[in-house]
């Protein structure tokens, strides 16, 4: 996740909606998402399916974070 996205999430007051076919939060992104949720910010991530993605490696990388995002309360 880029620094600009992280800054936007950190400044959110109520809701963040992320739409990206290549979303891979990484450890810094997960920390940012968790901090936002801890501050009562609703997080929604919209991605495309593995079948419709032209970058299977991005989908595989994203897949490693799905369960943890769901557990912390991110809407996928």
C-alpha positions as CSV (number, residue, x, y, z in Angstrom):
1,X,0.0,0.0,0.0
2,X,1.4,3.4,-0.9
3,X,2.1,6.2,1.7
4,X,-0.6,8.3,0.1
5,X,-3.3,5.6,0.8
6,X,-2.0,5.1,4.3
7,X,-2.2,8.8,5.0
8,X,-5.8,8.9,3.7
9,X,-6.8,6.0,5.8
10,X,-5.1,7.5,8.9
11,X,-7.1,10.7,8.4
12,X,-10.5,9.1,7.8
13,X,-13.2,10.0,10.3
14,X,-16.0,7.6,9.4
15,X,-15.5,5.4,6.4
16,X,-12.8,4.3,3.9
17,X,-13.8,2.5,0.6
18,X,-10.8,1.1,-1.3
19,X,-11.4,-0.2,-4.9
20,X,-8.4,-1.8,-6.5
21,X,-7.8,-5.0,-8.6
22,X,-4.3,-5.2,-7.2
23,X,-4.9,-4.4,-3.5
24,X,-2.1,-6.0,-1.3
25,X,-2.0,-4.2,2.1
26,X,1.2,-5.7,3.4
27,X,2.1,-5.4,7.1
28,X,2.1,-1.5,7.1
29,X,-1.3,-1.5,5.4
30,X,-2.7,-4.0,7.8
31,X,-1.5,-1.9,10.7
32,X,-3.2,1.1,9.2
33,X,-6.5,-0.7,8.6
34,X,-6.4,-2.0,12.2
35,X,-5.7,1.5,13.6
36,X,-8.6,2.9,11.6
37,X,-11.0,0.2,12.7
38,X,-9.9,0.8,16.3
39,X,-10.9,4.4,15.8
40,X,-14.4,3.3,14.7
41,X,-13.7,3.9,11.0
42,X,-15.6,1.5,8.7
43,X,-13.3,-0.1,6.0
44,X,-14.6,-1.6,2.8
45,X,-12.3,-3.2,0.2
46,X,-13.6,-4.0,-3.3
47,X,-11.4,-6.1,-5.5
48,X,-12.0,-8.3,-8.5
49,X,-12.0,-12.1,-8.4
50,X,-9.0,-14.3,-9.2
51,X,-10.8,-15.4,-12.3
52,X,-11.1,-11.9,-13.7
53,X,-7.7,-10.6,-12.5
54,X,-4.9,-10.3,-15.1
55,X,-2.3,-10.5,-12.3
56,X,-2.7,-13.9,-10.5
57,X,0.3,-13.1,-8.3
58,X,-1.4,-10.0,-7.0
59,X,-4.5,-12.1,-6.2
60,X,-2.4,-14.6,-4.4
61,X,-0.6,-12.0,-2.4
62,X,-4.0,-10.3,-1.5
63,X,-5.4,-13.7,-0.5
64,X,-2.8,-14.1,2.3
65,X,-4.5,-11.1,4.1
66,X,-8.2,-11.9,3.5
67,X,-8.9,-13.9,6.6
68,X,-7.0,-11.4,8.9
69,X,-8.9,-8.5,7.3
70,X,-12.2,-10.2,7.9
71,X,-11.3,-11.0,11.5
72,X,-10.5,-7.4,12.2
73,X,-13.8,-6.2,10.7
74,X,-12.9,-5.1,7.2
75,X,-15.8,-5.6,4.8
76,X,-14.6,-7.4,1.7
